[in-house]
Amino acid sequence: MKIAVISDIHGNIFALKNAMEDIEKRRVDLIINLGDFVGYGPYPNEVIDYIRNRKIISIKGNYDASVVDNKFSYIRNTEINKFSLPYAVSVLREENRNYLNNLPKTLVMEFKEKSITFVHGSTRSINEYLKEDSIEVEEVMKEFNGDVLVCAHTHIPYLKKYGNKVIINEGSIGKPKIGRPNSTYVILNIEKGKDIQAEFIEIPYDYKGIVELMKKKEFPEKLIQSYETGKE
């Protein structure tokens, strides 16, 4: 069983289409999206339409929830978000807002006798950062009762074992924070009687295309630079 896990597309249809082409070549059995369709990038409707048309299993991200609320309920009140939140709210179609609103925050699935929990932030909160080796991840994994916890939100991929339990962060498709302007996602290889294997994929995409469009739409320079550098 091969599962591709994506997340944090953030209105970047260029990166999403490029990643999906790569995923299709790898012949996975299932694709799961951990949310944050919207925010930062200029194409929230196009991203949602793409995911919906392909019936990709998805959960809600913190930026998705804040756009639905039209307030800083699950995102920080920063200079960039003061632009990105109202932009996403203003262009998002009502049917897509309703779609985001009705997404679950957690998904638990059984594969080959393994219980896998999928969240955006953590099992405790949709916007909690589970950074590698942090106190938060230590606490969450101590309380966690499943076999594998797969999360997103930090935009930085990693895998770490806690005894018989494993946490996997898949990274980000549309707004990387790895110091390079590349998309990241993970493929889970699941076989009965074996530990789950995680293959982290990093691929380039035409970030110059989205950067040029953001400049035309007069997006904040600091936000544009983050797409160019892969840094927050």
C-alpha positions in Angstrom: 0.0 0.0 0.0 1.4 3.3 -1.0 -0.1 6.6 0.2 1.0 10.0 -0.9 0.4 12.7 1.7 0.4 16.4 0.7 -0.5 19.6 2.5 0.0 23.3 2.8 -0.7 24.1 -0.8 -1.6 27.7 0.2 -3.2 28.9 -3.1 -0.3 27.8 -5.2 -1.8 26.0 -8.2 1.5 25.9 -10.0 3.2 23.8 -7.3 0.1 21.6 -6.8 -0.2 20.6 -10.5 3.5 19.9 -10.6 3.4 17.7 -7.5 0.4 15.8 -8.7 2.2 15.0 -12.0 5.1 13.6 -9.9 2.7 11.6 -7.7 0.9 10.1 -10.6 4.2 8.8 -12.0 4.9 7.0 -8.8 1.6 5.0 -9.0 0.4 5.4 -5.4 -2.8 3.8 -4.2 -4.2 6.8 -2.3 -3.6 10.5 -1.9 -4.4 12.3 1.4 -4.4 16.1 1.8 -3.8 17.6 5.3 -5.2 21.0 4.6 -4.3 24.6 4.2 -5.6 24.9 0.7 -5.7 28.7 1.0 -3.8 31.6 2.3 -0.7 33.4 1.0 -1.0 32.3 -2.7 -3.3 33.9 -5.3 -5.2 30.8 -6.4 -7.4 29.6 -3.5 -10.4 28.6 -5.7 -8.3 26.9 -8.3 -6.6 24.8 -5.6 -9.8 23.8 -4.0 -11.4 23.0 -7.4 -8.5 20.8 -8.4 -8.6 18.8 -5.1 -12.4 18.5 -5.2 -12.5 17.4 -8.9 -10.1 14.6 -8.1 -12.0 13.6 -5.0 -8.8 13.7 -2.9 -9.4 12.9 0.8 -8.8 16.0 2.7 -8.9 17.5 6.2 -9.1 21.2 7.3 -6.0 23.3 7.9 -5.7 26.3 10.3 -5.6 28.8 7.5 -8.7 27.2 6.0 -10.5 27.6 9.3 -9.5 31.2 9.6 -10.6 32.1 6.1 -14.0 30.4 6.9 -14.2 32.5 10.1 -12.9 35.7 8.3 -10.8 36.5 11.4 -7.4 35.6 13.0 -8.9 32.7 14.8 -6.2 30.1 13.9 -3.5 32.3 12.3 -1.1 34.9 13.7 -2.0 38.6 13.3 1.1 39.5 11.2 1.8 42.0 8.5 1.6 39.3 5.8 -1.6 37.7 7.2 -3.2 41.2 7.3 -3.0 41.1 3.5 -3.4 37.3 2.9 -6.5 36.7 5.0 -8.8 39.4 3.5 -7.5 38.6 0.0 -8.5 34.9 0.4 -11.8 35.8 1.9 -12.6 38.3 -0.9 -11.9 35.9 -3.8 -13.1 32.6 -2.3 -16.4 31.4 -3.8 -19.2 30.6 -1.4 -19.4 26.9 -2.5 -15.6 26.6 -1.7 -16.0 28.3 1.6 -18.7 25.8 2.5 -16.5 23.0 1.4 -13.7 24.1 3.7 -16.1 24.7 6.6 -17.4 21.1 6.4 -14.0 19.3 6.2 -13.0 17.2 9.3 -10.0 18.2 11.4 -8.8 14.7 12.0 -8.8 11.5 10.0 -8.0 8.0 11.5 -7.5 5.1 9.1 -6.4 1.5 9.4 -4.0 0.0 6.9 -2.4 -3.4 7.1 -3.2 -3.6 10.9 -1.7 -0.1 11.5 -3.7 2.8 12.9 -2.7 6.0 11.2 -4.0 9.4 12.5 -3.8 12.4 10.1 -4.0 15.9 11.4 -3.0 19.4 10.2 -1.4 20.8 13.4 -1.6 18.2 16.2 -4.1 15.9 17.9 -4.6 18.8 20.4 -5.1 21.8 18.1 -5.4 22.5 14.4 -2.8 25.2 14.7 -0.2 23.7 17.1 3.3 23.4 15.7 4.8 20.0 16.2 8.4 20.9 15.4 11.0 18.2 15.5 12.4 17.6 19.0 10.1 20.2 20.6 8.4 19.9 24.0 5.1 19.9 22.2 5.8 16.9 20.1 7.2 15.0 23.1 3.9 15.7 25.0 1.7 14.8 22.0 3.5 11.6 21.3 3.4 10.5 24.9 -0.4 10.9 24.9 -0.9 9.4 21.4 -2.5 6.0 21.3 -2.2 5.1 17.6 0.7 3.7 15.6 1.5 6.5 13.3 0.7 10.3 13.5 1.0 12.2 10.3 1.0 16.0 10.5 1.8 19.2 8.6 1.6 22.9 9.4 5.4 23.4 10.1 6.2 23.1 6.3 9.3 21.1 7.3 9.4 17.3 6.7 10.8 14.9 9.3 10.2 11.4 10.8 10.9 10.5 14.4 10.2 7.3 16.4 8.9 7.3 20.0 9.1 3.7 21.1 6.7 1.8 18.9 5.0 5.0 17.7 6.1 7.2 14.8 5.4 10.8 13.9 5.8 12.0 10.3 5.6 15.6 9.0 5.1 15.7 5.3 6.3 19.3 4.6 4.6 21.7 2.2 3.5 21.6 -1.4 3.0 25.3 -2.0 5.0 27.4 0.5 8.2 25.5 1.6 10.3 26.6 4.5 13.2 24.3 3.9 15.5 27.1 2.5 14.8 26.1 -1.1 11.8 27.0 -3.3 10.8 23.3 -3.7 7.7 21.4 -2.9 7.9 18.5 -0.4 5.5 15.6 0.3 5.8 12.1 1.6 4.9 8.6 0.4 4.0 6.1 3.0 4.9 2.5 2.2 2.8 0.1 4.3 3.3 -3.6 4.4 1.7 -6.1 6.8 4.1 -7.1 9.6 6.6 -4.4 8.8 7.3 -0.9 10.0 5.9 1.9 7.9 8.5 3.4 5.5 8.4 7.1 4.7 9.9 8.3 1.4 10.3 12.1 1.5 10.0 13.7 -1.9 11.4 17.1 -2.8 10.8 18.5 -6.3 11.3 21.9 -8.0 8.5 23.7 -9.7 8.1 26.9 -11.7 8.0 29.3 -8.7 9.0 32.2 -11.0 5.6 31.9 -12.6 3.7 32.4 -9.4 6.1 35.1 -8.2 5.5 37.1 -11.3 1.8 36.9 -10.9 2.0 37.9 -7.2 4.0 41.0 -8.3 1.3 42.0 -10.8 -1.3 41.6 -8.1 0.9 43.7 -5.7 1.3 41.1 -3.1 3.6 42.1 -0.2 7.3 41.9 -1.1 8.2 39.9 2.0 5.6 37.3 1.0 6.9 37.1 -2.6 10.5 36.7 -1.3 9.4 33.7 0.9 8.3 31.9 -2.3 11.7 32.7 -4.0 13.8 31.6 -1.0 11.8 28.8 0.7 12.2 30.7 3.9 9.5 32.3 6.1 
